[in-house]
Amino acid sequence: MNAIRWIGAVLLVGAGSLWGYVTAEALKRRPEQLSSFQRSLELVKSEVGYGLVALSTAWERASRQEDGPVGETFRQAALLLNTGEVESAQRAWELGLQSQVANLVLCREDLEVLRGLGPVLMLMSSQEQCRHLELICTRLRMLESAAIKHATRYAQLTLNLGILGALALTIVLL
């Protein structure tokens, strides 16, 4: 009976530690993903504004620049636009972003800024699109700065909270 209690205690501490680690890593990945979106949108802005490249081609190039869910967001949007499965670039962007929401560690506010890109795609001149892309990149930089501060403050805290919370619960249960 005593051995079962100790095994349960070890499992409980392990689960609490794992929760703390996963949560801390998510807090650290958010600024990285915001930065990846910024770099990709800067590339799209350059391609559309100066290279006069089609939007789907710019998205494909941006998808090759970034790995993971950020690159996959651009890859999905480009694929949808190229195959004609959607009626507009706005819808392609929305579906591309939606396809990766589960893989992104972005908060609601981050996603709202990214969704703000959709309504202006291919509806304005390339200069106006570039200005709008710059505005979104500026907002993403601000969100990234706040995310870095948040991660710095809370990543270690959540890691420790997971471990110490599990230890406290184990002591109470033993």
C-alpha positions in Angstrom: 0.0 0.0 0.0 2.8 2.3 0.8 4.5 1.7 -2.5 1.4 2.6 -4.4 1.2 5.9 -2.5 4.8 6.7 -3.4 4.2 5.8 -7.1 1.2 8.1 -7.0 3.2 10.9 -5.5 5.9 10.6 -8.1 3.4 10.6 -10.9 1.7 13.6 -9.4 4.9 15.6 -9.1 5.9 14.5 -12.6 2.5 15.7 -14.0 2.8 19.0 -12.2 6.3 19.5 -13.4 5.3 18.7 -17.0 2.4 21.1 -16.8 4.7 23.9 -15.6 7.3 23.1 -18.3 4.7 23.0 -21.1 3.1 26.3 -20.0 6.5 28.0 -19.6 7.5 26.9 -23.1 4.3 28.2 -24.6 4.9 31.6 -23.0 8.4 31.6 -24.6 7.2 30.5 -28.0 4.6 33.3 -28.4 7.2 36.1 -29.0 9.0 33.9 -31.4 5.9 33.3 -33.4 5.0 37.0 -33.5 8.5 37.7 -34.7 8.1 35.0 -37.4 4.9 36.6 -38.6 6.6 40.0 -38.7 9.5 38.7 -40.9 7.1 36.9 -43.2 4.8 39.9 -43.6 7.9 42.1 -44.3 8.8 39.7 -47.1 5.3 39.8 -48.5 5.3 43.6 -48.3 8.6 43.7 -50.2 7.5 41.2 -52.8 4.1 42.9 -53.4 5.3 46.5 -53.2 8.7 46.4 -54.9 8.8 43.1 -56.7 5.3 43.5 -58.1 4.8 39.8 -57.4 1.4 38.2 -57.2 0.1 37.8 -53.6 0.0 33.9 -53.8 3.6 33.9 -54.9 4.6 36.2 -52.1 2.8 33.9 -49.6 4.6 30.9 -51.1 8.0 32.6 -50.6 7.1 33.6 -47.1 6.1 30.0 -46.3 9.6 28.8 -47.4 11.2 31.4 -45.1 9.6 30.2 -41.9 9.1 26.7 -40.5 6.3 25.4 -38.3 2.8 26.8 -38.0 3.8 30.3 -39.3 5.2 29.0 -42.5 2.3 26.6 -42.8 -0.2 29.4 -42.4 1.3 31.1 -45.5 1.6 27.8 -47.4 -2.1 27.0 -46.8 -3.3 30.5 -47.8 -1.2 30.4 -51.0 -2.5 26.9 -51.8 -6.1 28.0 -51.4 -5.6 31.1 -53.5 -3.7 29.2 -56.3 -6.2 26.4 -56.6 -9.2 28.7 -56.7 -10.9 26.9 -53.8 -11.8 30.3 -52.3 -13.4 33.4 -53.8 -10.9 35.9 -52.4 -7.5 36.5 -50.9 -9.2 37.5 -47.7 -10.9 34.1 -47.4 -7.7 32.3 -48.3 -5.9 34.2 -45.5 -8.6 33.5 -43.0 -8.7 29.8 -43.7 -4.9 29.6 -43.8 -4.7 31.2 -40.4 -7.6 29.2 -39.0 -6.0 25.9 -40.2 -3.0 26.6 -37.8 -4.7 28.2 -34.8 -4.4 25.0 -32.8 -0.6 24.9 -33.5 0.0 28.6 -32.7 0.5 29.8 -29.2 -0.9 33.2 -29.9 -3.5 34.9 -27.8 -6.9 36.3 -29.1 -5.4 39.8 -29.5 -2.6 38.5 -31.7 -5.0 36.6 -33.9 -7.2 39.7 -34.3 -4.3 41.7 -35.6 -3.4 39.0 -38.0 -7.0 38.6 -39.1 -7.0 42.4 -39.8 -4.8 41.7 -42.8 -7.6 39.9 -44.7 -10.0 42.7 -45.5 -7.5 44.7 -47.5 -5.8 42.0 -49.5 -6.1 42.7 -53.3 -8.7 45.4 -52.7 -6.2 48.3 -52.7 -3.3 49.4 -54.7 0.1 47.8 -53.9 1.2 51.0 -52.1 -1.9 51.0 -49.9 -1.4 47.3 -49.2 2.2 48.0 -48.2 1.1 50.7 -45.8 -1.4 48.4 -44.3 1.2 45.6 -44.0 3.5 48.0 -42.3 0.8 48.9 -39.8 0.2 45.3 -39.0 3.9 44.7 -38.6 4.1 47.7 -36.2 1.2 46.2 -34.2 2.9 42.8 -34.1 6.1 44.4 -32.9 4.2 46.0 -30.0 2.6 42.7 -29.2 5.9 41.0 -29.4 7.4 43.4 -26.9 4.6 42.9 -24.5 4.9 39.1 -25.0 8.6 39.2 -24.2 7.9 41.1 -21.0 5.1 38.6 -20.1 7.3 35.6 -20.8 10.2 37.0 -18.8 7.9 37.6 -15.8 5.8 34.5 -15.9 7.7 31.6 -17.6 9.8 30.8 -14.5 6.9 31.4 -12.3 4.7 28.8 -14.0 7.5 26.3 -14.1 8.0 26.7 -10.3 4.2 26.8 -9.7 3.8 23.4 -11.5 6.5 21.7 -9.4 5.7 23.3 -6.1 1.9 23.0 -6.5 2.3 19.3 -7.2 4.7 18.9 -4.3 2.2 20.6 -1.9 -0.7 18.5 -3.2 1.4 15.4 -2.7 2.2 16.3 0.9 -1.4 17.0 1.6 -2.5 13.6 0.1 0.3 11.6 1.8 
